[in-house]
Amino acid sequence: GLSQPNVPLKPRYVRVNTLKMDVDSAVQELGKLYKVQKDETVPDLLVMPPGSDLHAHHLVKNGRIFLQGKGSAMVAAALQPEPSWEVIDACSAPGNKTINLAALMKGQGKIIACELNEERVKRLEQTIKLSGATNIEVVHGDFLGLNPEDPSFAKVRAILLDPSCSGSGTISDRLDHLLPSHSAVYDSIRLHKLAVFQKKALAHALSFPQVERVVYSTCSIHQIENEDVVSSVLPLASSLGFELATPFPQWQRRGLPVCEGSEHLLRMDPEEDKEGFFIALFTKTNKLDDLES
Ligand code: SAM
């Protein structure tokens, strides 16, 4: 493949699977081989020097830690599900965020992990098995085909939506323009198609009756997959009582100032943060609570 000149500069992140191991034990164990620090933003996330190769480490092999980038690990943490909740992971394979949810929920409550692609369902099931989580129900199907009025979703309080995206925030995608087959026209058609699905899926997520928190994420740097998707659902969101909340308020880089509420959105920058990522968080404020307070 292509050489990846900026890979060595990228810190290596692992998330401790707190279903199987506590963070301090992981720091101690990994500290025998690497310089390990706790990430300053995301709980349970450890950061190691660029180039640290953990693929064959016993803690990875036995599911005590998972290789997971910082952006990815911010998504479930932004959703902040309560342990007792029912949660849908709408586009879930290979399952990194699904099992991240399971750990945050301390193995309690229930996670419905939906995935359309059959091959990827198998990877999802492997990830779940390795994680030791027992509260995840895998649904092989189209998230858009799940009926929000179905009684089996009546108790769903939160949805994590990490749909297919261009991946333009990742290093390999940013090198794609070097390929001879690269075509700008193809790119713009592909982005448009992705954005159509992303908007539909986000609107669908907001329409589940008991859902009060929805997180939307991409590893894309494109406005069309990020701010534009959020902005397209704002009228629907507000008619349903949702507003944009601010995930990780201390984080500096926010949404591009192209839509209402962009200051609530979270961006990671490929240069500054070594990966491109986007997170939006919708929360429903309980009208009754407001009246009582
Ligand atoms: N959240 C995953 C993780 O952290 O490991 C990564 C998800 S990946 C960006 C998007 C996934 O959505 C792909 O596995 C894709 O097959 C799946 N997908 C695409 N369209 C879907 C649909 N309509 N319903 C359910 N899953 C879908």
Residues whose N, C-alpha, C, O or C-beta is under 5 A from the ligand:
A	BS01	SAM	A90 C91 S92 A93 P94 G95 N96 K97 C114 E115 L116 N117 R120 G141 D142 F143 L144 D162 P163 S164 C165
